[in-house]
C-alpha cells in the first residue's frame, strides 16, 4: 500500500487495472477499475497527444472538484482515503473479476444510488 497523495499518484502507470483505497487502519474501503483506453489526439504534442484513461487518471480524479449529485460516493469516500493499492491488468475480463473480488464488503462500494451500480 502507498500513502494516497499527489506525489505518489502522479508516479503511477496509466495502464488498465484495478485500484483500492484504504482507511487509516489499513481496511479496504473502496475498489474500482480503469480501462487504460487511449483517447483522441489533442493539442500540438509531437507524440500525438493521446490521453490515456488509466489508473493514474482514475486516481487523480479523486482530487478533482466534483458535482456530488452525480458522484455521491466520492464526497464521503474522500475523507476516509489514507492509502491505496493498484494492480495493472491488461485483460478486460480479469480486470472485472478482480474488481468484483476487491469490492466485496467495502464501506463505499455498496451505494446503489451513485449511478454506477456499486
HELIX and SHEET records of a PDB file:
HELIX    1   1 UNK A    6  UNK A   10  1                                   5    
HELIX    2   2 UNK A   55  UNK A   60  1                                   6    
HELIX    3   3 UNK A   61  UNK A   63  5                                   3    
HELIX    4   4 UNK A   72  UNK A   80  1                                   9    
HELIX    5   5 UNK A   92  UNK A  103  1                                  12    
HELIX    6   6 UNK A  112  UNK A  114  5                                   3    
SHEET    1   A 4 UNK A   2  UNK A   3  0                                        
SHEET    2   A 4 UNK A  83  UNK A  88 -1                                        
SHEET    3   A 4 UNK A  17  UNK A  22 -1                                        
SHEET    4   A 4 UNK A  28  UNK A  34 -1                                        
SHEET    1   B 2 UNK A  37  UNK A  38  0                                        
SHEET    2   B 2 UNK A  52  UNK A  53 -1                                        
END                                                                             
